[in-house]
């Protein structure tokens, strides 16, 4: 409103405390959805790594690895009430190590812009801190991905630097921004939603 402070006027609208999604462990039958996401150019255009192809066999292997949850990575299916299959996934890469885990997220179906990614990331980062005992979480975000930067900023993440020309798309070099958050920053920020 007219009386709002400049900082409040420029902030994103307040989020509802009712999640627009939930996250769960992967199931083998999710492979069909995984295949669909990784073959959706709109969904994969902001991923750091691009694949030339992603077959159903690739999707089954990816899903099997997510279900088995061995090693230091954990992936979670994003579920919304209106869809029979998961609509994307979040991941924590590099858990159980001295270094902070990295957050990953892909919204593979047409639910972008409805707060699903923001809620899925919130639920995943809370899990990183509360369930897995992470001391910090970080993410590498392509510099052109303004939506992803807005999502993490509202959750207390801080910009930490730019990895110039770190990614490559064809002949084009892409800058990646590093963002990070501590439990204190994260929980203080989401308390204001």
PASEBA-1860 file (N, C-alpha, C; in nm, 3 decimals):
! residues 193
1> XXXXXXXX> 0.082/-0.118/0.000/0.000/0.000/0.000/0.086/0.124/0.000 ~ 0.019/0.240/-0.003/0.090/0.367/-0.011/0.176/0.391/0.112 ~ 0.132/0.343/0.228/0.208/0.366/0.349/0.315/0.262/0.376 ~ 0.326/0.163/0.290/0.424/0.055/0.313/0.565/0.109/0.293 ~ 0.657/0.052/0.367/0.797/0.092/0.352/0.846/0.050/0.215 ~ 0.950/0.117/0.160/1.002/0.078/0.029/1.044/-0.068/0.025 ~ 1.104/-0.119/0.132/1.147/-0.261/0.132/1.026/-0.352/0.120 ~ 0.918/-0.322/0.191/0.799/-0.408/0.187/0.731/-0.399/0.052
9> XXXXXXXX> 0.729/-0.278/-0.010/0.666/-0.262/-0.142/0.735/-0.349/-0.246 ~ 0.867/-0.367/-0.234/0.941/-0.441/-0.335/0.953/-0.589/-0.302 ~ 0.903/-0.632/-0.186/0.912/-0.774/-0.154/0.800/-0.851/-0.221 ~ 0.823/-0.982/-0.238/0.717/-1.063/-0.295/0.596/-1.066/-0.202 ~ 0.477/-1.096/-0.256/0.360/-1.102/-0.170/0.378/-1.209/-0.063 ~ 0.312/-1.190/0.049/0.321/-1.288/0.158/0.269/-1.423/0.109 ~ 0.337/-1.526/0.154/0.297/-1.663/0.116/0.195/-1.713/0.217 ~ 0.103/-1.793/0.167/0.009/-1.861/0.255/0.087/-1.963/0.337
17> XXXXXXXX> 0.044/-1.986/0.458/0.109/-2.089/0.540/0.059/-2.228/0.502 ~ -0.031/-2.238/0.406/-0.080/-2.368/0.360/0.002/-2.410/0.239 ~ 0.079/-2.517/0.251/0.163/-2.560/0.139/0.080/-2.596/0.016 ~ 0.132/-2.559/-0.101/0.067/-2.594/-0.227/0.110/-2.732/-0.274 ~ 0.199/-2.797/-0.198/0.250/-2.928/-0.238/0.305/-2.999/-0.115 ~ 0.345/-3.122/-0.135/0.419/-3.196/-0.033/0.534/-3.266/-0.104 ~ 0.628/-3.317/-0.027/0.736/-3.397/-0.086/0.732/-3.534/-0.020 ~ 0.772/-3.635/-0.098/0.776/-3.771/-0.047/0.892/-3.845/-0.111
25> XXXXXXXX> 0.923/-3.962/-0.057/1.026/-4.045/-0.119/0.977/-4.093/-0.255 ~ 1.071/-4.120/-0.343/1.035/-4.171/-0.475/0.988/-4.315/-0.467 ~ 0.905/-4.353/-0.564/0.857/-4.490/-0.582/0.893/-4.531/-0.724 ~ 0.911/-4.661/-0.747/0.949/-4.709/-0.881/0.849/-4.666/-0.987 ~ 0.721/-4.661/-0.952/0.619/-4.623/-1.051/0.626/-4.475/-1.091 ~ 0.715/-4.397/-1.028/0.733/-4.256/-1.065/0.817/-4.239/-1.191 ~ 0.872/-4.347/-1.244/0.961/-4.337/-1.361/0.894/-4.270/-1.480 ~ 0.766/-4.294/-1.500/0.695/-4.231/-1.612/0.696/-4.079/-1.599
33> XXXXXXXX> 0.671/-4.030/-1.479/0.675/-3.886/-1.455/0.816/-3.831/-1.475 ~ 0.916/-3.902/-1.424/1.056/-3.860/-1.440/1.090/-3.849/-1.589 ~ 1.049/-3.947/-1.667/1.072/-3.945/-1.812/1.008/-3.820/-1.873 ~ 0.887/-3.789/-1.833/0.816/-3.672/-1.886/0.890/-3.543/-1.851 ~ 0.935/-3.529/-1.724/1.001/-3.404/-1.684/1.128/-3.379/-1.762 ~ 1.212/-3.483/-1.773/1.342/-3.464/-1.838/1.331/-3.452/-1.989 ~ 1.212/-3.470/-2.044/1.188/-3.449/-2.186/1.102/-3.326/-2.211 ~ 1.086/-3.243/-2.109/1.011/-3.118/-2.120/1.110/-3.003/-2.128
41> XXXXXXXX> 1.131/-2.949/-2.251/1.232/-2.842/-2.267/1.206/-2.720/-2.180 ~ 1.079/-2.687/-2.154/1.050/-2.572/-2.067/1.097/-2.598/-1.925 ~ 1.088/-2.722/-1.882/1.129/-2.757/-1.745/1.280/-2.766/-1.731 ~ 1.347/-2.815/-1.833/1.491/-2.842/-1.821/1.580/-2.727/-1.867 ~ 1.522/-2.620/-1.921/1.606/-2.513/-1.978/1.692/-2.443/-1.874 ~ 1.653/-2.448/-1.747/1.733/-2.380/-1.645/1.824/-2.474/-1.567 ~ 1.824/-2.603/-1.602/1.913/-2.697/-1.534/2.059/-2.666/-1.569 ~ 2.149/-2.691/-1.477/2.290/-2.665/-1.503/2.343/-2.761/-1.608
49> XXXXXXXX> 2.297/-2.886/-1.605/2.343/-2.985/-1.702/2.228/-3.021/-1.795 ~ 2.254/-3.012/-1.923/2.155/-3.044/-2.025/2.184/-3.182/-2.082 ~ 2.080/-3.259/-2.110/2.094/-3.393/-2.167/2.046/-3.392/-2.311 ~ 2.119/-3.464/-2.397/2.075/-3.474/-2.537/1.950/-3.559/-2.548 ~ 1.941/-3.662/-2.465/1.822/-3.746/-2.465/1.806/-3.808/-2.327 ~ 1.683/-3.848/-2.297/1.654/-3.912/-2.169/1.544/-4.014/-2.197 ~ 1.586/-4.139/-2.213/1.494/-4.246/-2.250/1.417/-4.296/-2.128 ~ 1.317/-4.379/-2.154/1.243/-4.441/-2.044/1.338/-4.528/-1.961
57> XXXXXXXX> 1.433/-4.591/-2.027/1.533/-4.672/-1.954/1.616/-4.582/-1.861 ~ 1.654/-4.464/-1.910/1.725/-4.367/-1.825/1.639/-4.328/-1.705 ~ 1.510/-4.303/-1.731/1.418/-4.261/-1.625/1.402/-4.372/-1.520 ~ 1.394/-4.495/-1.564/1.381/-4.607/-1.470/1.506/-4.619/-1.383 ~ 1.624/-4.603/-1.442/1.749/-4.608/-1.366/1.760/-4.493/-1.267 ~ 1.725/-4.372/-1.313/1.728/-4.253/-1.227/1.634/-4.274/-1.108 ~ 1.514/-4.323/-1.137/1.413/-4.343/-1.032/1.457/-4.452/-0.935 ~ 1.512/-4.561/-0.988/1.560/-4.670/-0.903/1.666/-4.618/-0.805
65> XXXXXXXX> 1.759/-4.538/-0.856/1.864/-4.481/-0.769/1.803/-4.390/-0.663 ~ 1.701/-4.312/-0.702/1.634/-4.223/-0.605/1.563/-4.304/-0.497 ~ 1.500/-4.415/-0.536/1.430/-4.501/-0.440/1.528/-4.566/-0.343 ~ 1.641/-4.613/-0.397/1.740/-4.683/-0.313/1.806/-4.590/-0.212 ~ 1.817/-4.462/-0.247/1.871/-4.359/-0.156/2.001/-4.402/-0.090 ~ 2.093/-4.454/-0.170/2.226/-4.490/-0.118/2.320/-4.372/-0.142 ~ 2.427/-4.369/-0.068/2.525/-4.262/-0.087/2.481/-4.133/-0.020 ~ 2.529/-4.021/-0.073/2.513/-3.892/-0.008/2.405/-3.802/-0.068
73> XXXXXXXX> 2.330/-3.853/-0.166/2.225/-3.773/-0.229/2.088/-3.826/-0.191 ~ 1.992/-3.735/-0.173/1.854/-3.773/-0.147/1.764/-3.691/-0.239 ~ 1.670/-3.760/-0.304/1.576/-3.695/-0.396/1.435/-3.720/-0.346 ~ 1.349/-3.617/-0.364/1.212/-3.622/-0.316/1.116/-3.585/-0.428 ~ 1.010/-3.663/-0.442/0.906/-3.634/-0.541/0.816/-3.523/-0.488 ~ 0.780/-3.429/-0.575/0.690/-3.320/-0.539/0.549/-3.361/-0.582 ~ 0.458/-3.357/-0.486/0.321/-3.402/-0.511/0.225/-3.285/-0.487 ~ 0.129/-3.268/-0.578/0.023/-3.169/-0.560/-0.112/-3.242/-0.562
81> XXXXXXXX> -0.210/-3.191/-0.490/-0.338/-3.262/-0.480/-0.406/-3.287/-0.615 ~ -0.391/-3.195/-0.709/-0.465/-3.206/-0.835/-0.399/-3.298/-0.939 ~ -0.284/-3.357/-0.909/-0.215/-3.442/-1.007/-0.198/-3.584/-0.953 ~ -0.218/-3.682/-1.041/-0.202/-3.822/-1.002/-0.056/-3.860/-0.984 ~ 0.032/-3.800/-1.063/0.175/-3.831/-1.057/0.251/-3.711/-1.000 ~ 0.372/-3.734/-0.949/0.453/-3.620/-0.903/0.476/-3.521/-1.017 ~ 0.494/-3.393/-0.982/0.510/-3.287/-1.081/0.653/-3.236/-1.091 ~ 0.743/-3.293/-1.012/0.882/-3.253/-1.015/0.955/-3.316/-0.898
89> XXXXXXXX> 1.077/-3.268/-0.874/1.153/-3.323/-0.762/1.244/-3.217/-0.703 ~ 1.280/-3.241/-0.578/1.387/-3.166/-0.513/1.495/-3.266/-0.476 ~ 1.614/-3.215/-0.452/1.725/-3.303/-0.415/1.819/-3.230/-0.321 ~ 1.882/-3.309/-0.238/1.992/-3.262/-0.155/2.113/-3.346/-0.196 ~ 2.211/-3.280/-0.258/2.330/-3.348/-0.308/2.445/-3.325/-0.210 ~ 2.508/-3.433/-0.168/2.625/-3.421/-0.082/2.595/-3.414/0.066 ~ 2.491/-3.483/0.110/2.462/-3.492/0.254/2.567/-3.577/0.324 ~ 2.569/-3.570/0.455/2.652/-3.656/0.540/2.802/-3.635/0.520
97> XXXXXXXX> 2.841/-3.516/0.477/2.982/-3.485/0.456/3.017/-3.359/0.534 ~ 3.144/-3.321/0.530/3.185/-3.199/0.599/3.136/-3.074/0.527 ~ 3.117/-3.083/0.397/3.069/-2.969/0.319/2.917/-2.964/0.326 ~ 2.860/-2.846/0.307/2.714/-2.830/0.306/2.655/-2.897/0.183 ~ 2.534/-2.952/0.195/2.469/-3.011/0.078/2.417/-2.903/-0.017 ~ 2.403/-2.943/-0.143/2.349/-2.854/-0.246/2.204/-2.889/-0.273 ~ 2.120/-2.786/-0.283/1.979/-2.804/-0.316/1.962/-2.806/-0.467 ~ 1.879/-2.896/-0.514/1.838/-2.899/-0.654/1.687/-2.905/-0.661
105> XXXXXXXX> 1.629/-2.852/-0.768/1.484/-2.855/-0.785/1.449/-2.851/-0.932 ~ 1.353/-2.932/-0.971/1.299/-2.929/-1.107/1.149/-2.940/-1.098 ~ 1.080/-2.841/-1.151/0.934/-2.849/-1.166/0.913/-2.892/-1.310 ~ 0.868/-3.016/-1.327/0.862/-3.074/-1.461/0.729/-3.060/-1.530 ~ 0.625/-3.028/-1.457/0.492/-3.019/-1.516/0.440/-2.877/-1.504 ~ 0.325/-2.852/-1.562/0.272/-2.716/-1.573/0.210/-2.665/-1.444 ~ 0.291/-2.656/-1.340/0.245/-2.596/-1.215/0.336/-2.480/-1.176 ~ 0.428/-2.442/-1.267/0.518/-2.332/-1.237/0.438/-2.203/-1.217
113> XXXXXXXX> 0.487/-2.118/-1.126/0.421/-1.991/-1.100/0.310/-1.999/-0.997 ~ 0.292/-2.114/-0.934/0.185/-2.132/-0.835/0.240/-2.155/-0.695 ~ 0.368/-2.128/-0.674/0.427/-2.146/-0.542/0.472/-2.287/-0.511 ~ 0.459/-2.378/-0.607/0.496/-2.518/-0.583/0.647/-2.531/-0.561 ~ 0.726/-2.469/-0.646/0.872/-2.476/-0.630/0.917/-2.415/-0.499 ~ 0.859/-2.301/-0.465/0.896/-2.232/-0.341/0.864/-2.321/-0.221 ~ 0.746/-2.381/-0.218/0.709/-2.469/-0.107/0.793/-2.596/-0.106 ~ 0.815/-2.656/-0.223/0.895/-2.779/-0.228/1.036/-2.754/-0.177
121> XXXXXXXX> 1.094/-2.641/-0.217/1.228/-2.608/-0.169/1.225/-2.580/-0.019 ~ 1.124/-2.510/0.029/1.113/-2.483/0.173/1.108/-2.614/0.251 ~ 1.024/-2.708/0.207/1.011/-2.836/0.275/1.142/-2.915/0.273 ~ 1.213/-2.907/0.161/1.339/-2.982/0.145/1.450/-2.922/0.231 ~ 1.460/-2.791/0.233/1.564/-2.726/0.314/1.535/-2.749/0.462 ~ 1.409/-2.742/0.503/1.375/-2.773/0.643/1.418/-2.916/0.676 ~ 1.396/-3.008/0.585/1.436/-3.148/0.604/1.589/-3.157/0.616 ~ 1.660/-3.080/0.535/1.808/-3.081/0.541/1.856/-3.044/0.680
129> XXXXXXXX> 1.796/-2.940/0.738/1.838/-2.893/0.869/1.784/-2.981/0.982 ~ 1.657/-3.012/0.978/1.592/-3.081/1.090/1.615/-3.231/1.091 ~ 1.611/-3.293/0.974/1.622/-3.439/0.967/1.765/-3.487/0.944 ~ 1.837/-3.414/0.858/1.971/-3.459/0.820/2.083/-3.384/0.893 ~ 2.050/-3.283/0.971/2.150/-3.212/1.051/2.248/-3.127/0.973 ~ 2.209/-3.083/0.854/2.299/-2.997/0.775/2.327/-2.867/0.850 ~ 2.449/-2.818/0.838/2.487/-2.693/0.903/2.463/-2.573/0.811 ~ 2.439/-2.600/0.684/2.420/-2.497/0.582/2.369/-2.568/0.458
137> XXXXXXXX> 2.303/-2.497/0.368/2.263/-2.550/0.237/2.303/-2.445/0.134 ~ 2.349/-2.490/0.019/2.385/-2.394/-0.086/2.323/-2.438/-0.219 ~ 2.328/-2.348/-0.314/2.280/-2.379/-0.448/2.359/-2.301/-0.550 ~ 2.376/-2.362/-0.665/2.435/-2.293/-0.781/2.320/-2.265/-0.876 ~ 2.299/-2.139/-0.908/2.186/-2.098/-0.990/2.238/-2.028/-1.115 ~ 2.197/-2.072/-1.235/2.235/-1.997/-1.355/2.196/-1.851/-1.338 ~ 2.287/-1.761/-1.370/2.265/-1.618/-1.345/2.138/-1.567/-1.413 ~ 2.097/-1.628/-1.523/1.978/-1.583/-1.594/1.847/-1.630/-1.529
145> XXXXXXXX> 1.854/-1.719/-1.430/1.733/-1.777/-1.370/1.683/-1.689/-1.255 ~ 1.615/-1.580/-1.293/1.567/-1.484/-1.195/1.463/-1.545/-1.101 ~ 1.378/-1.631/-1.152/1.274/-1.693/-1.068/1.337/-1.774/-0.956 ~ 1.440/-1.852/-0.986/1.505/-1.934/-0.883/1.571/-1.845/-0.777 ~ 1.629/-1.734/-0.820/1.693/-1.644/-0.724/1.589/-1.578/-0.632 ~ 1.472/-1.546/-0.687/1.365/-1.489/-0.603/1.317/-1.592/-0.501 ~ 1.305/-1.718/-0.543/1.258/-1.824/-0.453/1.351/-1.840/-0.333 ~ 1.482/-1.844/-0.357/1.574/-1.864/-0.244/1.588/-1.737/-0.160
153> XXXXXXXX> 1.584/-1.621/-0.223/1.600/-1.495/-0.147/1.490/-1.479/-0.043 ~ 1.367/-1.514/-0.075/1.256/-1.500/0.019/1.267/-1.602/0.133 ~ 1.355/-1.700/0.117/1.376/-1.800/0.222/1.504/-1.773/0.301 ~ 1.557/-1.652/0.290/1.671/-1.612/0.371/1.807/-1.640/0.311 ~ 1.811/-1.694/0.189/1.939/-1.723/0.126/2.011/-1.593/0.091 ~ 2.143/-1.600/0.092/2.227/-1.485/0.058/2.310/-1.517/-0.066 ~ 2.323/-1.418/-0.152/2.411/-1.430/-0.269/2.555/-1.431/-0.218 ~ 2.635/-1.528/-0.264/2.771/-1.542/-0.214/2.879/-1.522/-0.318
161> XXXXXXXX> 2.842/-1.517/-0.446/2.942/-1.494/-0.549/2.899/-1.552/-0.683 ~ 2.978/-1.521/-0.785/2.949/-1.568/-0.920/3.065/-1.650/-0.972 ~ 3.033/-1.766/-1.024/3.132/-1.851/-1.092/3.122/-1.816/-1.241 ~ 3.211/-1.730/-1.287/3.204/-1.675/-1.422/3.236/-1.783/-1.525 ~ 3.146/-1.797/-1.623/3.168/-1.893/-1.732/3.177/-2.037/-1.687 ~ 3.117/-2.071/-1.574/3.132/-2.205/-1.516/3.052/-2.311/-1.592 ~ 2.940/-2.272/-1.651/2.858/-2.367/-1.728/2.874/-2.342/-1.876 ~ 2.840/-2.442/-1.956/2.850/-2.427/-2.101/2.726/-2.485/-2.166
169> XXXXXXXX> 2.664/-2.408/-2.254/2.548/-2.451/-2.333/2.585/-2.433/-2.479 ~ 2.616/-2.542/-2.545/2.666/-2.529/-2.682/2.796/-2.453/-2.679 ~ 2.800/-2.338/-2.747/2.919/-2.254/-2.748/2.913/-2.141/-2.646 ~ 2.800/-2.128/-2.576/2.782/-2.018/-2.483/2.825/-2.057/-2.342 ~ 2.906/-1.969/-2.281/2.945/-1.988/-2.141/2.842/-1.922/-2.052 ~ 2.807/-1.988/-1.943/2.702/-1.941/-1.853/2.761/-1.916/-1.715 ~ 2.728/-1.800/-1.658/2.769/-1.771/-1.521/2.674/-1.841/-1.424 ~ 2.731/-1.896/-1.318/2.651/-1.956/-1.212/2.670/-1.874/-1.086
177> XXXXXXXX> 2.558/-1.840/-1.020/2.566/-1.769/-0.895/2.557/-1.870/-0.781 ~ 2.635/-1.847/-0.677/2.632/-1.932/-0.558/2.550/-1.858/-0.452 ~ 2.449/-1.927/-0.399/2.363/-1.876/-0.292/2.370/-1.975/-0.177 ~ 2.357/-1.927/-0.054/2.362/-2.017/0.061/2.277/-1.967/0.176 ~ 2.247/-2.060/0.267/2.163/-2.025/0.381/2.202/-2.110/0.501 ~ 2.200/-2.048/0.618/2.221/-2.119/0.745/2.084/-2.152/0.803 ~ 2.077/-2.243/0.900/1.948/-2.270/0.964/1.886/-2.143/1.024 ~ 1.969/-2.059/1.086/1.918/-1.938/1.149/1.856/-1.843/1.045
185> XXXXXXXX> 1.925/-1.822/0.933/1.872/-1.735/0.827/1.742/-1.791/0.770 ~ 1.742/-1.921/0.745/1.627/-1.987/0.683/1.503/-1.979/0.773 ~ 1.517/-2.023/0.899/1.400/-2.027/0.987/1.349/-1.888/1.022 ~ 1.438/-1.788/1.029/1.394/-1.650/1.053/1.313/-1.600/0.933 ~ 1.359/-1.630/0.812/1.290/-1.582/0.692/1.153/-1.648/0.675 ~ 1.146/-1.779/0.694/1.016/-1.845/0.670/0.917/-1.815/0.780 ~ 0.963/-1.772/0.896/0.871/-1.733/1.004/0.790/-1.611/0.965 ~ 0.842/-1.533/0.867/0.773/-1.412/0.822/0.676/-1.437/0.708
193> X> 0.665/-1.559/0.660/0.573/-1.588/0.548/0.431/-1.569/0.591
END
